[in-house]
């Protein structure tokens, strides 16, 4: 289970189509694909921004309440575990 910082912050799992996810994994794992192309392809196929830590395919979206505004960050599984493992429980 992921942990977030404040009670009013929200986390949701991104549901990316299985076929789309497989195609993205092929693109991201290719040594011939540049980081910029990977980011563009993730945005095009998954319709979300890449992981804000490593630039990989995100699986979670965290929405922080910032005094009336919202800040949205997306994380892949390994980065989400590393970033949120030390914070308060959801």
Rosetta blueprint (number, residue, H / E / L):
1 X L
2 X L
3 X E
4 X L
5 X L
6 X L
7 X L
8 X L
9 X L
10 X E
11 X E
12 X E
13 X E
14 X L
15 X L
16 X L
17 X L
18 X H
19 X H
20 X H
21 X H
22 X H
23 X H
24 X H
25 X H
26 X H
27 X H
28 X H
29 X H
30 X L
31 X L
32 X L
33 X L
34 X L
35 X H
36 X H
37 X H
38 X H
39 X H
40 X H
41 X H
42 X H
43 X H
44 X H
45 X H
46 X H
47 X L
48 X L
49 X L
50 X L
51 X L
52 X L
53 X L
54 X L
55 X L
56 X L
57 X L
58 X L
59 X L
60 X E
61 X E
62 X E
63 X E
64 X E
65 X E
66 X E
67 X L
68 X L
69 X E
70 X E
71 X E
72 X E
73 X E
74 X E
75 X E
76 X L
77 X H
78 X H
79 X H
80 X H
81 X H
82 X H
83 X H
84 X H
85 X L
86 X L
87 X L
88 X L
89 X E
90 X L
